[in-house]
Amino acid sequence: MKELVGILAGNTFMLSDTRGDVDWSADYPTGLFAWDTRFLSKWALTIDGERLHELSIDDLQYFESRFFLVPGAPTHYVDAKVSVIRHRSVGGTFEERLTVLNHRDEPVTLTVRMEIECDFADLFDAREARPKKSGTVTVVEEDRLRLCYQRGRHINETIISSTTPAEIDESGLTFQVELDAHGQWFTTLEAVATIRPEGGRDVRENLLGYRRIRPEMRNRLAEWVDRAPRLTCDSARLAEAYQRSLVDLLALQYAGLTGETRLTASGMPWYMTLMGRNSLITGLQALPFVPDIARSALAVLALLQGSRVDDFRDEEPGKIVHEVRYGEPGAFEERPHTVYYGAADTTPLFVILLDEYELWTGDSSLVRRLEYEARAALDWIDTYGDLVGNGYIWYERRSPGGLENQGWKDSAEAVRYADGQMPGSPRASCELQGYAYDAKVRGARLARTFWNDHPYAERLEREAAELKARFNRDFWVADGEYYALALDAEGGQVDALASNIGHLLWSGIVPESRAAKVAEHLFGDRLYSGWGIRTLASDHARYDPIGYHVGTIWPFDNSIIAWGLRRYGFGEEAGRLAQTMIEASGYFGGRLPEAFAGYDRTLTRFPVQYPRACSPFASSAGAPLLLLRSLLGLRPHGDHLRVEPAIPAELGRMEVIGIPGRWGRSDAFGRGRSGPVSR
């Protein structure tokens, strides 16, 4: 797979090859992207007509990087007489400072050129290498190059300028550079993007909608890390993963719809936007460390909650949004994803996060403020969510451009019988029922404690108990002793063995008598690879170790499973899974990707990359945080923090200082195989 270098700031990112160049490729879309649109599709540097070769890449911060280069092919650079430094950053604008150094004992004249193009492709079109339906217009102005695209009242522009005079033509900027002996020359190129969507009201300028310069971003990063709890531990890989997670969670934040609330984009490059499920899961994972992520997610998702029946967007009253997109196809309703509701799990997860947020923070004002939205979400579970009328959450897309599967495994291949056949619709996947059960239990607590509605609380508790009994009757595969992946349209079991069963432990819907069997399956050879728990059992017909939801290993999935194992007292198993994930993170520089391959550990000494995985990915960044919570057994107990460590001996000692919550700040300490410790 082609090696790429990326920098990002919120939902803006630049992806290039190892030379710093962007060149259109069907292999992998590189370029400068913001708001789901590509604003640079070519950005290629030459010296005297030669492309450059990388010597080294300095990954300075998430928003800036530096490339050390020489002209020509690799065999030329031993005695190179010229070198180049490209120092780029994104945030407010995209800037690249070029420094050319002459290592000769005599003057030299060089032609430095930046080739520039822009196709203004929507992110989905860029991913599939689909050409734009119409071209762009390039305007050469006195001191800048302006690239324009217009469709109706939808206008995109990229404006390129430099701090030193250049010869500007429709294909780029050229500099005639004269260098003294051992001299140097530099200039700064700046790209400013402007978007005016259909309707002409909202103008987003300078990529992020506001200007941020590097010192401010560095200060914000330092403040963000300083506010988070401090981890000291024996495991260097855990320390690296924890620090990387904190940085990535900040890197993915961007200004929200109101301009005040900060949202967390889901993942670079495909999901640099608000995704309901990922926002809720990341909020849950990060609660003990950076609770602001959960609060922002709840506030914004409440604003976007469905209010009508709209088949094109799969919208229904009370339903929590799946995805928000900003690109051109959504603006012209070619796709439903401007605000798309095709997810069946976001709505119960919203209630779950609201309750968990209050348990940790004691912020009862938010629970009271969002009472209407939480009740609407709980009502959705029993009305629009129950398509069949038998007390389960079902899904079936109505939008022609919508998702076939609407659980977290939402690819077309994700829900199959063990023999590989595809069930009809509607479908009711197992984890949805676990989430619904948990939402009702938690909703009852909120109703009784904060909404002063005891009859409603009692009703929710009764419904939760009935759902638990019904679920354990209908989903349990008796001859295999595990839970079916889903029910099909006829109510029959979709008998695949999948990682979803681990989410059932987290939800609490599994009876104590069956929990050990679920844990046994999770760590059996069919699901457990040695690097983590696969999405699908390896003996199933559709199993593929590099299939998106049919054999890969997802870090967020494994973190939820570890949390569920701790809930049922399987501390040793949870610790084993956490240790495996932490070990895997070391092979990715501390940054767990969206997913990696499900090959058995006996076949490979390292986890294998999954093609086209997002990295960073918000809920993968959240995974080490939730794993750390599971290892230390952190949970709120009234106004106190309870700590019950279950740490593998190999991970040794760990201490988290300054955990925020309703108790103020508290510390947690644990040592491998140690007993409970709390402070």
C-alpha positions as CSV (number, residue, x, y, z in Angstrom):
1,M,0.0,0.0,0.0
2,K,1.3,3.5,-0.9
3,E,2.8,5.3,2.0
4,L,1.1,8.6,2.7
5,V,1.7,11.5,5.0
6,G,-1.2,13.4,6.5
7,I,-1.8,16.5,8.6
8,L,-5.1,17.6,9.9
9,A,-7.0,20.2,11.9
10,G,-10.6,19.2,12.6
11,N,-12.4,18.3,9.4
12,T,-9.6,19.8,7.2
13,F,-6.7,17.6,6.1
14,M,-3.8,17.4,3.6
15,L,-2.8,14.0,2.4
16,S,0.3,13.6,0.2
17,D,3.0,11.1,-0.7
18,T,6.3,11.0,1.2
19,R,7.8,13.8,-1.0
20,G,5.0,16.1,0.1
21,D,3.5,15.9,-3.4
22,V,-0.2,15.6,-4.3
23,D,-0.8,14.0,-7.7
24,W,-4.1,12.5,-8.8
25,S,-4.1,8.8,-8.4
26,A,-6.8,6.1,-8.6
27,D,-5.0,4.2,-5.9
28,Y,-5.7,6.5,-3.0
29,P,-7.1,10.1,-3.1
30,T,-4.5,12.6,-2.0
31,G,-5.1,16.3,-1.8
32,L,-6.2,19.1,0.4
33,F,-9.8,18.5,1.7
34,A,-12.2,20.5,3.8
35,W,-15.9,20.1,4.4
36,D,-16.0,16.9,2.3
37,T,-14.5,18.7,-0.8
38,R,-11.1,18.5,-2.4
39,F,-9.5,21.9,-2.8
40,L,-6.2,20.8,-4.2
41,S,-5.8,17.7,-6.4
42,K,-2.3,18.5,-7.6
43,W,0.5,20.1,-5.6
44,A,3.8,18.9,-7.0
45,L,7.2,20.5,-6.5
46,T,10.1,20.4,-9.1
47,I,13.6,21.9,-9.2
48,D,14.8,22.4,-12.8
49,G,12.0,20.1,-14.0
50,E,13.0,17.2,-11.7
51,R,10.8,15.8,-9.0
52,L,12.3,15.4,-5.5
53,H,13.2,12.5,-3.4
54,E,12.7,12.3,0.4
55,L,15.5,12.0,2.8
56,S,13.4,12.3,6.0
57,I,10.0,13.3,7.2
58,D,9.6,15.2,10.5
59,D,6.1,14.6,12.0
60,L,6.1,17.8,14.1
61,Q,2.4,18.0,15.3
62,Y,-0.9,16.7,14.1
63,F,-1.3,20.0,12.1
64,E,2.2,20.3,10.7
65,S,5.0,18.3,9.1
66,R,8.4,18.9,7.5
67,F,9.9,17.1,4.5
68,F,13.7,17.0,3.8
69,L,14.3,16.4,0.1
70,V,16.8,16.4,-2.7
71,P,16.2,16.7,-6.5
72,G,16.4,13.6,-8.7
73,A,16.3,9.9,-8.2
74,P,17.5,8.1,-5.0
75,T,20.9,7.3,-6.6
76,H,21.6,11.0,-7.0
77,Y,21.3,12.2,-3.4
78,V,24.7,11.1,-2.0
79,D,26.4,14.1,-3.5
80,A,23.4,16.4,-3.8
81,K,24.4,20.0,-4.1
82,V,20.9,21.3,-3.4
83,S,18.4,20.3,-0.8
84,V,14.9,21.4,0.0
85,I,12.8,21.7,3.1
86,R,9.0,21.8,2.8
87,H,7.4,22.8,6.1
88,R,3.6,22.7,5.9
89,S,0.7,23.3,8.2
90,V,-3.1,23.4,8.1
91,G,-5.4,25.4,10.3
92,G,-7.1,28.5,9.1
93,T,-5.3,28.2,5.9
94,F,-3.0,25.7,4.3
95,E,0.6,27.0,4.3
96,E,3.8,25.6,2.9
97,R,7.1,27.2,3.5
98,L,9.7,26.2,0.9
99,T,13.4,26.5,1.8
100,V,16.0,25.8,-0.9
101,L,19.6,25.4,0.2
102,N,22.7,25.6,-2.0
103,H,25.6,23.4,-0.8
104,R,28.0,24.4,-3.6
105,D,31.0,26.7,-3.2
106,E,29.6,28.8,-6.1
107,P,26.4,30.6,-7.0
108,V,23.6,28.7,-8.7
109,T,20.4,29.6,-10.6
110,L,17.4,27.3,-10.2
111,T,13.9,27.1,-11.5
112,V,11.5,26.2,-8.7
113,R,8.0,25.3,-9.7
114,M,4.8,24.2,-8.0
115,E,2.3,22.5,-10.3
116,I,-1.2,23.1,-9.1
117,E,-4.6,21.7,-10.0
118,C,-8.0,21.4,-8.3
119,D,-11.0,19.3,-9.3
120,F,-13.2,20.3,-6.4
121,A,-14.3,16.6,-6.1
122,D,-16.7,15.5,-3.4
123,L,-14.9,13.2,-1.0
124,F,-16.9,10.2,-2.2
125,D,-16.1,10.9,-5.8
126,A,-12.4,11.4,-5.0
127,R,-12.4,8.0,-3.2
128,E,-13.9,6.2,-6.2
129,A,-11.8,8.3,-8.7
130,R,-15.0,9.5,-10.4
131,P,-14.5,12.6,-12.6
132,K,-16.4,15.8,-12.0
133,K,-19.4,16.3,-14.2
134,S,-18.1,19.7,-15.2
135,G,-14.7,21.4,-15.2
136,T,-13.2,24.2,-13.2
137,V,-12.1,27.7,-14.3
138,T,-8.6,28.9,-13.6
139,V,-8.0,32.6,-13.4
140,V,-4.5,34.1,-13.4
141,E,-4.5,37.3,-11.4
142,E,-1.7,39.8,-10.7
143,D,-0.3,38.1,-7.6
144,R,-2.4,34.9,-7.2
145,L,-3.9,31.9,-8.9
146,R,-7.6,31.5,-8.4
147,L,-9.3,28.1,-9.1
148,C,-13.1,28.2,-9.3
149,Y,-16.0,25.9,-9.6
150,Q,-19.6,26.8,-9.8
151,R,-22.9,24.9,-10.1
152,G,-25.9,27.0,-9.8
153,R,-25.4,29.1,-6.7
154,H,-23.0,26.5,-5.2
155,I,-19.5,28.1,-5.5
156,N,-16.1,26.7,-4.5
157,E,-12.8,28.6,-4.8
158,T,-9.1,27.9,-4.0
159,I,-6.8,31.0,-4.0
160,I,-3.1,30.4,-4.1
161,S,-0.6,33.1,-3.3
162,S,3.1,33.4,-2.3
163,T,5.2,35.8,-0.2
164,T,7.7,36.3,-3.0
165,P,7.1,37.3,-6.6
166,A,6.3,34.4,-9.0
167,E,5.5,33.7,-12.6
168,I,1.9,32.6,-12.5
169,D,0.2,30.6,-15.2
170,E,-2.9,28.4,-15.3
171,S,-0.9,25.3,-14.1
172,G,1.0,26.7,-11.2
173,L,3.7,29.1,-9.9
174,T,7.3,29.3,-11.0
175,F,10.2,31.0,-9.2
176,Q,13.6,31.9,-10.8
177,V,15.9,31.5,-7.8
178,E,19.5,32.8,-7.7
179,L,21.5,31.5,-4.8
180,D,24.9,32.6,-3.6
181,A,27.4,30.0,-2.6
182,H,26.0,28.1,0.5
183,G,23.0,30.4,0.3
184,Q,19.4,29.8,0.9
185,W,16.0,31.0,-0.5
186,F,12.6,30.7,0.9
187,T,9.0,31.5,0.2
188,T,5.6,30.7,1.8
189,L,2.7,29.5,-0.4
190,E,-0.8,29.8,1.0
191,A,-4.0,28.2,-0.1
192,V,-7.3,29.8,1.0
193,A,-10.5,27.9,0.3
194,T,-14.0,29.4,0.1
195,I,-17.3,27.5,0.0
196,R,-20.7,29.0,-0.7
197,P,-23.2,26.2,-0.7
198,E,-26.5,26.2,-2.7
199,G,-28.6,28.9,-1.2
200,G,-25.7,31.4,-1.0
201,R,-26.0,32.1,2.7
202,D,-23.3,30.2,4.6
203,V,-19.8,31.0,3.5
204,R,-17.0,29.0,5.1
205,E,-13.7,30.6,4.4
206,N,-10.1,29.8,5.2
207,L,-10.8,26.1,5.3
208,L,-11.9,25.9,9.0
209,G,-14.3,28.9,9.0
210,Y,-11.9,30.9,11.1
211,R,-8.2,31.5,11.2
212,R,-5.9,29.7,13.6
213,I,-2.1,30.2,13.5
214,R,0.4,27.6,14.6
215,P,1.3,29.2,18.0
216,E,-2.4,29.2,19.0
217,M,-2.8,25.6,18.0
218,R,0.4,24.6,19.9
219,N,-0.9,26.4,23.0
220,R,-4.3,24.7,22.7
221,L,-2.6,21.3,22.4
222,A,-0.6,21.9,25.5
223,E,-3.6,23.1,27.4
224,W,-5.7,20.1,26.3
225,V,-3.0,17.6,27.4
226,D,-2.5,19.5,30.7
227,R,-6.2,19.3,31.5
228,A,-6.4,15.6,30.9
229,P,-5.5,13.1,33.7
230,R,-1.8,12.3,33.9
231,L,-0.8,8.6,33.3
232,T,2.3,7.1,34.7
233,C,2.9,3.4,34.0
234,D,5.5,0.7,33.5
235,S,4.3,0.0,29.9
236,A,5.9,2.3,27.4
237,R,3.3,1.2,24.8
238,L,0.4,2.1,27.0
239,A,2.0,5.5,27.7
240,E,2.5,6.1,24.0
241,A,-1.1,5.0,23.1
242,Y,-2.6,7.2,25.8
243,Q,-0.7,10.3,24.7
244,R,-1.4,9.6,21.1
245,S,-5.1,9.2,21.8
246,L,-5.3,12.6,23.6
247,V,-3.6,14.3,20.7
248,D,-5.8,12.7,18.1
249,L,-9.0,13.4,19.9
250,L,-8.0,17.1,19.8
251,A,-6.8,16.9,16.2
252,L,-10.2,15.6,15.1
253,Q,-12.2,18.5,16.6
254,Y,-13.8,21.2,14.5
255,A,-16.2,24.0,14.9
256,G,-19.8,22.8,14.9
257,L,-22.9,24.0,13.2
258,T,-23.4,26.9,15.6
259,G,-19.7,27.9,15.5
260,E,-19.4,27.5,19.3
261,T,-19.8,23.8,20.1
262,R,-16.8,21.7,19.0
263,L,-17.5,18.4,17.3
264,T,-15.3,15.4,16.9
265,A,-14.8,14.3,13.3
266,S,-14.8,10.5,13.0
267,G,-11.7,9.7,10.9
268,M,-9.3,10.7,8.3
269,P,-9.8,10.6,5.3
270,W,-13.3,9.2,4.7
271,Y,-15.3,10.4,7.8
272,M,-14.0,13.9,8.5
273,T,-17.5,14.9,9.7
274,L,-20.0,14.3,12.4
275,M,-21.1,10.7,12.6
276,G,-23.7,10.1,15.3
277,R,-22.6,6.6,16.3
278,N,-18.9,7.4,16.4
279,S,-19.5,10.6,18.4
280,L,-21.6,8.8,21.0
281,I,-19.1,5.8,21.3
282,T,-16.1,8.2,21.5
283,G,-17.9,10.2,24.2
284,L,-18.5,7.1,26.3
285,Q,-14.9,6.0,25.9
286,A,-13.4,9.4,26.8
287,L,-15.7,10.3,29.7
288,P,-13.2,9.6,32.5
289,F,-10.5,11.7,30.8
290,V,-12.1,14.4,28.5
291,P,-15.8,14.6,29.4
292,D,-16.3,17.7,27.1
293,I,-16.5,15.3,24.1
294,A,-19.6,13.6,25.5
295,R,-21.3,16.9,26.4
296,S,-20.7,18.4,22.9
297,A,-21.9,15.2,21.2
298,L,-25.1,15.2,23.2
299,A,-25.9,18.8,22.7
300,V,-25.4,18.8,18.9
301,L,-27.1,15.4,18.3
302,A,-30.1,16.7,20.3
303,L,-30.4,19.6,18.0
304,L,-30.3,17.3,14.9
305,Q,-32.8,14.8,16.3
306,G,-35.3,13.6,13.7
307,S,-38.6,15.5,13.8
308,R,-40.6,14.1,10.8
309,V,-40.8,11.1,8.5
310,D,-38.6,11.7,5.5
311,D,-37.9,8.5,3.5
312,F,-35.1,10.1,1.4
313,R,-33.1,10.6,4.6
314,D,-34.4,7.6,6.6
315,E,-35.5,10.2,9.1
316,E,-38.2,9.6,11.8
317,P,-39.3,11.6,14.9
318,G,-37.0,10.9,17.8
319,K,-34.3,9.3,15.8
320,I,-30.7,10.4,16.3
321,V,-28.7,11.3,13.2
322,H,-26.2,8.9,11.6
323,E,-24.2,11.3,9.4
324,V,-23.8,14.9,8.4
325,R,-22.1,15.7,5.1
326,Y,-21.3,19.1,3.6
327,G,-20.4,18.3,0.0
328,E,-22.0,19.2,-3.3
329,P,-24.0,15.9,-3.9
330,G,-25.9,16.4,-0.6
331,A,-26.6,20.0,-1.3
332,F,-28.3,19.0,-4.6
333,E,-30.0,16.0,-3.0
334,E,-28.1,13.5,-5.2
335,R,-27.4,11.6,-2.0
336,P,-29.3,11.8,1.3
337,H,-26.3,12.4,3.4
338,T,-26.5,16.1,4.1
339,V,-28.3,15.0,7.3
340,Y,-28.9,11.3,7.1
341,Y,-30.6,9.2,9.8
342,G,-29.9,5.6,8.6
343,A,-28.6,4.1,11.8
344,A,-30.7,2.1,14.3
345,D,-28.2,2.2,17.2
346,T,-27.6,5.9,17.6
347,T,-30.9,6.5,19.3
348,P,-30.5,4.1,22.2
349,L,-26.9,5.1,22.5
350,F,-27.9,8.7,22.9
351,V,-29.8,7.8,26.1
352,I,-27.0,5.6,27.3
353,L,-24.4,8.3,27.0
354,L,-26.7,10.9,28.6
355,D,-27.1,8.7,31.7
356,E,-23.4,7.8,31.8
357,Y,-22.4,11.4,31.4
358,E,-24.5,12.4,34.5
359,L,-23.2,9.5,36.5
360,W,-19.6,10.7,35.9
361,T,-20.0,14.4,35.9
362,G,-23.0,15.1,38.1
363,D,-24.2,17.5,35.5
364,S,-27.9,17.2,36.1
365,S,-28.7,20.4,34.3
366,L,-28.0,18.7,30.9
367,V,-30.2,15.7,31.8
368,R,-33.1,18.1,32.6
369,R,-32.5,20.2,29.6
370,L,-32.5,17.2,27.3
371,E,-35.5,15.5,28.9
372,Y,-37.7,16.0,25.8
373,E,-35.0,14.6,23.4
374,A,-34.3,11.6,25.7
375,R,-38.0,10.8,26.0
376,A,-38.4,11.1,22.2
377,A,-35.5,8.7,21.7
378,L,-37.0,6.2,24.1
379,D,-40.3,6.5,22.3
380,W,-38.6,5.9,19.0
381,I,-37.4,2.5,20.2
382,D,-41.0,1.4,20.8
383,T,-42.6,3.0,17.8
384,Y,-40.6,3.6,14.6
385,G,-37.7,1.4,15.8
386,D,-40.1,-1.6,16.2
387,L,-41.0,-2.0,12.5
388,V,-42.5,-5.5,13.1
389,G,-44.3,-4.8,16.3
390,N,-42.7,-7.6,18.4
391,G,-40.7,-5.5,20.8
392,Y,-37.3,-5.4,19.0
393,I,-35.4,-2.7,17.1
394,W,-35.5,-3.5,13.4
395,Y,-34.1,-1.6,10.5
396,E,-34.9,-1.4,6.8
397,R,-33.7,1.4,4.5
398,R,-36.3,3.5,2.7
399,S,-33.9,5.8,1.0
400,P,-32.6,4.6,-2.4
401,G,-29.2,6.0,-1.5
402,G,-29.3,4.8,2.1
403,L,-27.5,2.0,4.0
404,E,-28.6,-1.6,3.7
405,N,-27.4,-2.4,7.2
406,Q,-27.9,0.2,9.9
407,G,-26.0,-1.2,13.0
408,W,-22.4,-0.4,13.6
409,K,-21.5,-3.1,11.0
410,D,-23.1,-1.1,8.2
411,S,-21.4,-2.5,5.1
412,A,-23.5,-4.5,2.7
413,E,-21.8,-7.8,3.5
414,A,-21.9,-7.4,7.2
415,V,-25.0,-9.4,8.1
416,R,-25.1,-12.9,6.7
417,Y,-25.9,-16.4,7.8
418,A,-23.0,-18.6,8.7
419,D,-23.3,-20.3,5.3
420,G,-22.8,-16.9,3.6
421,Q,-26.4,-16.4,2.5
422,M,-27.9,-12.9,2.9
423,P,-31.1,-12.5,5.0
424,G,-34.0,-10.4,3.8
425,S,-35.2,-7.1,5.3
426,P,-36.1,-5.9,7.9
427,R,-33.4,-7.2,10.2
428,A,-32.9,-7.0,13.9
429,S,-29.2,-7.3,14.9
430,C,-28.5,-8.5,18.4
431,E,-26.5,-5.6,19.8
432,L,-29.4,-3.2,19.0
433,Q,-31.5,-5.1,21.5
434,G,-28.8,-4.9,24.1
435,Y,-28.6,-1.1,23.6
436,A,-32.4,-0.8,23.8
437,Y,-32.4,-2.8,27.1
438,D,-29.6,-0.6,28.5
439,A,-31.3,2.6,27.3
440,K,-34.6,1.6,29.1
441,V,-32.8,0.8,32.3
442,R,-30.9,4.0,32.2
443,G,-33.9,6.0,31.1
444,A,-35.8,4.7,34.1
445,R,-33.1,6.1,36.4
446,L,-33.2,9.5,34.7
447,A,-37.0,9.5,34.9
448,R,-37.1,8.7,38.6
449,T,-34.2,10.9,39.7
450,F,-34.4,14.0,37.5
451,W,-37.8,14.1,35.7
452,N,-39.9,13.2,38.7
453,D,-41.9,10.7,36.6
454,H,-42.1,7.5,38.7
455,P,-44.8,5.8,36.6
456,Y,-42.7,6.3,33.5
457,A,-39.6,4.9,35.3
458,E,-41.6,1.8,36.4
459,R,-42.9,1.3,32.8
460,L,-39.4,1.4,31.4
461,E,-38.1,-1.0,33.9
462,R,-40.9,-3.4,33.2
463,E,-40.3,-3.1,29.4
464,A,-36.6,-3.7,29.9
465,A,-37.2,-6.9,31.9
466,E,-39.6,-8.2,29.2
467,L,-37.1,-7.4,26.5
468,K,-34.4,-9.2,28.3
469,A,-36.5,-12.4,28.7
470,R,-37.8,-12.2,25.1
471,F,-34.3,-11.6,23.7
472,N,-32.8,-14.6,25.5
473,R,-35.5,-16.8,24.2
474,D,-35.3,-15.7,20.5
475,F,-31.7,-14.9,19.9
476,W,-30.0,-17.8,21.8
477,V,-28.6,-20.4,19.4
478,A,-29.1,-23.5,21.5
479,D,-26.9,-26.0,19.6
480,G,-24.0,-23.5,19.5
481,E,-24.6,-21.8,22.8
482,Y,-24.2,-18.2,21.6
483,Y,-26.3,-15.3,20.5
484,A,-27.4,-15.1,16.8
485,L,-26.0,-12.1,14.9
486,A,-29.6,-11.0,14.0
487,L,-33.2,-12.0,13.3
488,D,-34.3,-12.2,9.7
489,A,-37.5,-10.8,8.2
490,E,-39.3,-14.0,9.2
491,G,-38.1,-13.9,12.7
492,G,-35.6,-16.7,12.2
493,Q,-32.0,-16.6,13.5
494,V,-29.2,-15.2,11.4
495,D,-26.9,-17.8,12.9
496,A,-23.5,-16.1,12.4
497,L,-21.1,-16.0,15.4
498,A,-19.8,-12.4,15.5
499,S,-18.1,-9.9,17.9
500,N,-21.5,-8.3,18.5
501,I,-22.0,-10.7,21.3
502,G,-19.4,-8.8,23.3
503,H,-21.6,-5.7,23.2
504,L,-24.3,-7.7,24.8
505,L,-22.1,-8.2,27.9
506,W,-21.6,-4.4,28.0
507,S,-25.4,-3.8,27.8
508,G,-26.2,-6.2,30.6
509,I,-28.8,-8.1,28.7
510,V,-27.0,-11.4,29.1
511,P,-28.0,-13.5,32.1
512,E,-25.2,-14.5,34.5
513,S,-25.7,-18.1,33.6
514,R,-24.8,-17.5,30.0
515,A,-22.0,-14.9,30.4
516,A,-19.2,-17.5,30.8
517,K,-20.2,-19.1,27.5
518,V,-20.2,-15.8,25.7
519,A,-16.7,-15.1,27.1
520,E,-15.6,-18.5,26.0
521,H,-16.7,-17.9,22.4
522,L,-15.0,-14.5,22.3
523,F,-11.7,-16.0,23.2
524,G,-12.2,-19.2,21.1
525,D,-10.0,-19.7,18.0
526,R,-12.8,-18.7,15.7
527,L,-13.1,-15.1,17.0
528,Y,-9.8,-14.4,18.8
529,S,-6.8,-14.0,16.5
530,G,-4.2,-13.4,19.1
531,W,-4.2,-9.7,18.1
532,G,-7.8,-9.1,19.1
533,I,-11.4,-10.3,18.6
534,R,-12.4,-10.6,14.9
535,T,-15.7,-9.2,13.7
536,L,-16.8,-12.6,12.3
537,A,-15.9,-16.2,13.1
538,S,-13.1,-17.5,10.9
539,D,-15.0,-20.7,9.9
540,H,-17.9,-18.9,8.3
541,A,-18.4,-18.8,4.6
542,R,-18.0,-15.0,4.3
543,Y,-15.0,-14.7,6.6
544,D,-12.3,-12.5,5.1
545,P,-9.4,-11.3,7.4
546,I,-9.3,-8.1,5.3
547,G,-13.1,-7.8,4.9
548,Y,-14.4,-4.6,6.4
549,H,-16.9,-6.1,8.8
550,V,-16.4,-9.8,8.1
551,G,-13.1,-10.7,9.7
552,T,-11.1,-7.6,10.6
553,I,-10.4,-6.4,14.1
554,W,-11.8,-3.1,15.2
555,P,-10.1,-1.5,18.3
556,F,-13.3,0.3,19.4
557,D,-15.2,-3.0,19.2
558,N,-12.6,-4.7,21.4
559,S,-12.6,-1.9,23.9
560,I,-16.4,-2.2,24.3
561,I,-16.0,-6.0,24.7
562,A,-13.4,-5.5,27.4
563,W,-15.8,-3.2,29.2
564,G,-18.5,-5.8,29.0
565,L,-16.2,-8.5,30.3
566,R,-15.4,-6.4,33.4
567,R,-19.1,-5.9,34.0
568,Y,-19.6,-9.6,34.3
569,G,-16.5,-10.2,36.5
570,F,-14.1,-11.5,33.8
571,G,-11.3,-9.3,34.8
572,E,-8.5,-11.6,33.6
573,E,-10.1,-11.9,30.1
574,A,-10.6,-8.1,29.9
575,G,-7.0,-7.6,30.9
576,R,-5.8,-10.0,28.3
577,L,-7.8,-8.2,25.6
578,A,-6.6,-4.8,26.8
579,Q,-3.0,-6.0,26.8
580,T,-3.4,-7.4,23.2
581,M,-4.7,-4.1,21.9
582,I,-2.0,-2.1,23.7
583,E,0.6,-4.3,22.2
584,A,-0.9,-3.9,18.7
585,S,-0.9,-0.2,19.1
586,G,2.9,-0.2,19.2
587,Y,3.0,-1.5,15.7
588,F,1.0,1.6,14.5
589,G,3.1,4.2,16.3
590,G,0.7,4.3,19.2
591,R,-2.2,5.2,16.9
592,L,-4.7,2.4,16.6
593,P,-6.3,2.6,13.1
594,E,-10.0,2.2,12.4
595,A,-9.5,-1.6,11.8
596,F,-6.7,-4.0,11.1
597,A,-6.6,-7.5,9.5
598,G,-7.9,-10.5,11.3
599,Y,-5.0,-12.9,10.4
600,D,-4.1,-15.3,13.2
601,R,-1.1,-14.4,15.3
602,T,0.5,-17.7,14.4
603,L,0.8,-16.4,10.8
604,T,2.2,-13.0,11.5
605,R,4.4,-11.4,14.1
606,F,2.7,-8.1,13.8
607,P,-0.9,-6.9,13.1
608,V,-1.4,-6.4,9.4
609,Q,-2.8,-3.1,8.1
610,Y,-6.3,-3.0,6.7
611,P,-6.4,-1.3,3.2
612,R,-8.0,2.1,3.4
613,A,-8.5,2.2,7.1
614,C,-9.0,5.6,8.6
615,S,-6.2,6.9,10.8
616,P,-6.7,8.7,13.1
617,F,-10.2,7.4,13.8
618,A,-12.0,8.8,16.8
619,S,-13.4,5.7,18.4
620,S,-10.0,4.0,17.9
621,A,-8.4,6.9,19.6
622,G,-10.9,6.4,22.4
623,A,-10.2,2.7,22.7
624,P,-7.0,3.0,24.8
625,L,-8.9,5.3,27.2
626,L,-11.7,2.8,27.7
627,L,-9.2,-0.1,28.0
628,L,-7.4,1.9,30.7
629,R,-10.8,2.4,32.5
630,S,-11.4,-1.4,32.2
631,L,-7.9,-2.3,33.5
632,L,-8.3,0.0,36.6
633,G,-12.0,-0.9,37.0
634,L,-13.0,2.8,37.1
635,R,-16.7,3.5,37.8
636,P,-18.6,6.2,39.6
637,H,-20.1,5.2,42.9
638,G,-22.3,8.1,44.1
639,D,-20.0,11.1,44.6
640,H,-16.9,8.9,44.7
641,L,-14.7,7.2,42.2
642,R,-14.5,3.4,42.6
643,V,-11.3,1.7,41.5
644,E,-11.0,-2.1,41.1
645,P,-7.9,-3.0,39.2
646,A,-7.6,-6.2,37.1
647,I,-4.2,-5.7,35.4
648,P,-2.1,-8.4,33.7
649,A,1.3,-8.8,35.4
650,E,3.0,-7.9,32.1
651,L,1.6,-4.4,32.2
652,G,3.0,-3.8,35.7
653,R,2.1,-0.6,37.5
654,M,-0.1,2.2,36.4
655,E,-1.5,5.3,38.0
656,V,-3.9,7.9,36.6
657,I,-3.7,11.3,38.4
658,G,-6.5,13.8,38.3
659,I,-9.5,11.9,36.9
660,P,-12.3,14.5,36.6
661,G,-15.9,13.8,37.8
662,R,-18.6,14.7,40.2
663,W,-16.0,14.1,43.0
664,G,-13.8,16.9,41.6
665,R,-10.5,15.2,40.8
666,S,-9.3,11.8,41.9
667,D,-6.5,9.4,41.4
668,A,-6.4,5.7,40.6
669,F,-3.6,3.2,41.1
670,G,-3.1,-0.4,40.2
671,R,-0.5,-3.0,39.7
672,G,-0.5,-6.3,37.8
673,R,-2.6,-8.9,39.5
674,S,-3.2,-6.5,42.4
675,G,-6.3,-6.2,44.5
676,P,-8.7,-3.3,44.8
677,V,-7.1,0.1,45.5
678,S,-9.0,3.4,45.7
679,R,-8.2,6.9,46.7
